[in-house]
């Protein structure tokens, strides 16, 4: 791939404003701000967002960091509260049909799927304004992972967890109208999180092994590489080759909670930036872009009253930077 110097030479242009779409390696002088600038690689970071309206743990969520929805959880007691997020403020939305915590969910803000939890066979669709009941899960699940991506209402997996007989080592597959038995995930347990679709997914961390990873190829599960840190009851999301896991607690419980995040390329885990609040049970997470951008809201930071913290993750990538002599 050609770089900026090969294309344009090494003379530094003078500009009245920063270019709208600079090339990696490009350098320019901004005559308005009197600053020498360049397009380099920024570092991953979490930024503090507006606090969630409640201190709650074991909530769940879906969407993106600028169009998210967080629901349910344990206040305590278990609640049915739902709030939407636009990247800067929270607004109340239609409550869940019943109180619920420990569920998991996935999808875009206007077409998500809510699965399991306190009512371990619960299954609801969200259309952006209202909830509708779907056929219930054949195996009760709580503390599990739900993946499906943007098409989650017509294609999803509910993975592992606790509740019904065989829940921990099984997968349920959703086609938009019916749940069927999916591929077994041997040796797994509750307290896991994951990301991906029904064709390619990952899960990471559980109460049996806090750094364990398992990968799904659309047919079967196989052992993946361990994460660098333990994330039992952490949050996770993204895609099988562009995933993230964050927070959680070390095994065996009760272990220390972590603020650490890691990104996943489908093979290797890379330690990334840490959140400002170490917490587990952060299933109040919303992420579609995985290692690119994610949202973590709520969680169990101990001591009570748990957490209302909201943090936005931006992954490492091209960024305009000021060049100085220091």
Beta strands, then each sheet from edge to edge (+ up, - down):
strand 1: 13-15
strand 2: 27-30
strand 3: 35-42
strand 4: 45-48
strand 5: 60-64
strand 6: 67-71
strand 7: 82-85
strand 8: 90-93
strand 9: 104-108
strand 10: 111-115
strand 11: 123-126
strand 12: 131-133
strand 13: 141-142
strand 14: 145-147
strand 15: 156-159
strand 16: 162-163
strand 17: 171-174
strand 18: 179-181
strand 19: 193-196
strand 20: 201-206
strand 21: 209-216
strand 22: 221-223
strand 23: 235-239
strand 24: 242-246
strand 25: 260-264
strand 26: 269-274
strand 27: 285-286
strand 28: 293-299
strand 29: 307-314
strand 30: 317-323
sheet 1: 1+ 2+ 3- 30+
sheet 2: 4+ 29- 28+ 27-
sheet 3: 5+ 6- 7+ 8-
sheet 4: 9+ 10- 11+ 12-
sheet 5: 13+ 16-
sheet 6: 14+ 15- 17+ 18-
sheet 7: 19+ 20- 21+ 22-
sheet 8: 23+ 24- 25+ 26-
end
